[in-house]
Amino acid sequence: MIYFFADDHFGKHPGQILHEQLPENLKSRMLFQENEWELFESGRWVADCELLVLHLIGETCGQPMPGEGALKAIQEYVSRGGNILLLHGSSAALWGHAWWRGIVGLRWVRPKDPDGVEPSTHPHAPCHVSLAKTRHPLMARLQPMDLEYDEIYINLEQVNPVTIFLTTEVEGKTFPQAFETVNPSGSVIASFIPGHLPVNTQNPVLVKNVVEFVNYLLERR
């Protein structure tokens, strides 16, 4: 089973919209929940989880920070080599927990960060998302994208080595937009940042790229 937990991201519902765009062969093996945390906190999902997908930022959108139950469940899942796909700002899904802040590769840094790191930023503009220069086999399955006006998450903090797949330019500087890090247990944590407004989360190329990440992480089990 694929478990997909999302918040409504300030009423834009990007996780829900992305879920609706996915092909039936993935949706038929996926449980999606928005703004519902009982299952996530319980850890009951760990036993049969093929892939964990998150589209949430802890302590935003009127939602609480995922607590110790969610943290312990993810720790168990990662220790077993379970893979995670973090969409948009979900590298901050459990940003209140030090263990989580240290495993996500590049992290979206919230204001009043517990580690005292300067917050990340999100200018708003249309953008072109390019393929990075890497020989990783996933690259043959990804496509560049032109996205409409939206927030662009940049200035993340690097906490682990990463392989970068997608980038964009903002004011002449290049920033990662999709990447992966591999933990000692073999757990792959991939992040796919672009897009949160419906005009972009319904973009067929963006959806296809998300599908390729999902399939790649399922294959890496």
C-alpha positions in Angstrom: 0.0 0.0 0.0 1.1 3.6 -0.8 0.2 6.0 2.1 -0.2 9.6 1.1 -0.7 12.1 3.9 -1.4 15.8 3.1 -2.5 19.1 4.6 -4.7 21.5 2.5 -1.7 23.9 2.1 -3.6 27.1 2.8 -6.8 26.0 1.0 -5.0 25.2 -2.3 -5.2 21.4 -1.8 -2.1 20.5 -3.9 -1.8 17.0 -2.4 -5.5 16.2 -3.1 -5.3 17.6 -6.7 -2.1 15.7 -7.4 -3.7 12.5 -6.1 -6.7 13.0 -8.4 -4.3 13.3 -11.4 -2.5 10.0 -10.7 -3.1 7.0 -13.0 -5.5 4.4 -11.7 -2.8 1.8 -11.3 -1.2 3.9 -8.6 -4.4 5.2 -7.0 -5.8 1.7 -6.7 -2.9 0.8 -4.3 -2.9 4.2 -2.5 -4.6 5.5 0.6 -4.8 9.3 0.6 -5.8 11.4 3.6 -5.9 15.2 3.9 -5.9 17.0 7.3 -6.4 13.6 9.0 -3.6 12.5 11.3 -4.9 9.6 13.4 -3.6 6.9 11.1 -0.3 8.8 10.5 0.2 9.1 14.2 -0.8 5.6 15.0 1.9 3.9 13.0 -0.5 1.2 11.7 0.6 2.1 8.2 4.2 0.9 8.6 3.6 -2.8 8.3 2.3 -2.8 4.7 3.7 0.5 3.5 5.3 0.2 0.0 5.9 4.0 -0.1 5.2 6.9 2.1 4.2 10.2 0.3 3.9 13.4 2.3 2.6 16.8 1.2 2.5 18.8 4.5 4.5 21.3 6.5 4.3 20.8 10.3 2.4 23.4 12.3 0.9 25.3 9.3 -2.6 25.5 7.7 -4.1 25.3 11.2 -2.7 21.8 11.6 -0.6 20.6 14.6 3.0 19.5 14.3 3.0 15.7 13.8 3.9 14.3 17.2 5.9 11.5 18.7 3.7 8.8 17.2 4.4 9.9 13.7 8.0 10.4 14.5 8.4 6.9 15.9 6.5 5.3 13.0 8.7 7.0 10.4 11.9 6.1 12.3 10.8 2.4 12.2 9.9 2.7 8.6 13.2 4.3 7.6 15.2 1.8 9.7 13.6 -1.0 7.6 14.7 0.7 4.4 11.3 2.3 3.5 11.3 5.0 0.9 9.7 8.4 1.2 8.6 11.0 -1.4 8.4 14.5 0.0 6.3 16.9 -2.1 6.7 20.7 -2.1 7.7 21.8 1.4 7.4 18.4 3.1 11.1 18.3 4.1 9.6 20.4 6.9 6.8 17.9 7.7 8.2 17.1 11.1 10.6 20.1 11.4 10.1 20.3 15.2 12.0 17.0 15.6 15.8 17.0 15.4 16.0 13.5 14.0 13.8 14.5 11.0 15.7 17.7 10.4 18.9 15.7 10.0 17.8 13.1 7.4 16.0 14.8 4.5 18.9 15.9 2.3 17.9 19.5 1.7 15.4 20.9 4.2 12.8 23.7 4.0 13.8 25.9 7.0 10.9 27.4 8.9 11.0 30.7 10.9 12.2 30.3 14.4 14.2 27.2 13.4 15.3 25.1 16.5 18.8 25.0 15.0 19.0 28.7 14.5 19.3 28.3 10.7 18.1 31.3 8.6 14.7 30.6 7.1 14.3 29.4 3.5 12.5 31.7 1.1 9.8 31.4 -1.6 9.7 34.2 -4.2 6.7 34.1 -6.5 7.1 34.0 -10.3 6.7 31.7 -13.4 9.6 29.4 -13.8 11.3 26.9 -16.0 12.4 23.7 -14.3 15.4 22.1 -16.0 17.0 18.7 -15.9 20.2 18.6 -13.9 23.4 17.2 -15.3 23.7 13.8 -13.7 23.9 10.2 -15.0 21.4 8.9 -12.6 19.1 6.4 -14.4 16.0 8.3 -13.3 17.0 11.2 -15.5 15.9 9.4 -18.7 12.3 9.4 -17.3 12.0 13.1 -16.3 11.0 16.1 -18.4 11.8 19.8 -18.1 8.7 21.9 -17.2 7.4 25.4 -17.7 5.3 26.4 -14.7 2.9 29.3 -14.2 3.2 32.0 -11.5 3.7 30.2 -8.2 5.8 30.1 -5.1 9.3 28.8 -5.7 11.0 27.2 -2.7 14.7 28.1 -2.5 17.5 28.6 0.0 17.1 25.2 1.6 19.7 23.9 4.1 21.7 20.9 3.1 21.9 18.3 5.8 23.0 15.2 3.8 24.6 14.4 0.5 22.1 14.6 -2.3 21.8 13.8 -6.0 20.0 16.6 -7.8 17.5 15.9 -10.6 15.8 19.1 -11.3 16.8 22.8 -10.9 15.4 26.3 -11.6 17.0 29.7 -11.9 15.9 32.7 -9.7 17.7 36.0 -10.3 20.6 34.3 -12.0 21.2 31.7 -9.4 20.5 27.9 -9.7 18.4 26.1 -7.0 17.6 22.4 -6.6 13.9 21.5 -7.2 14.1 17.7 -7.0 16.7 15.5 -5.4 17.3 12.4 -3.3 19.3 11.3 -0.3 20.1 7.7 0.7 20.2 6.9 4.4 22.5 4.3 6.0 19.6 1.8 6.2 19.1 2.1 2.4 16.0 4.2 2.7 15.7 6.7 -0.2 14.2 10.1 0.7 13.3 12.0 -2.5 12.0 15.5 -2.7 10.0 17.0 -5.5 9.4 20.7 -4.8 7.7 22.5 -7.7 4.1 23.6 -7.7 1.3 24.2 -5.3 -1.3 26.2 -7.1 -3.9 24.1 -9.1 -2.7 25.5 -12.5 0.6 23.7 -11.8 -0.4 20.7 -9.8 -2.7 19.8 -12.8 0.1 20.4 -15.3 0.5 17.1 -17.2 4.3 17.3 -17.3 4.5 18.0 -13.6 2.1 15.1 -12.9 4.1 12.8 -15.1 7.3 13.7 -13.3 5.7 13.0 -9.9 4.5 9.6 -11.3 8.1 8.8 -12.4 9.3 9.5 -8.9 6.7 7.3 -7.3 7.5 4.5 -9.7 11.2 4.9 -9.2 10.8 4.7 -5.4 8.6 1.7 -5.6 11.2 0.0 -7.8 13.9 0.7 -5.2 12.1 -1.3 -2.5 
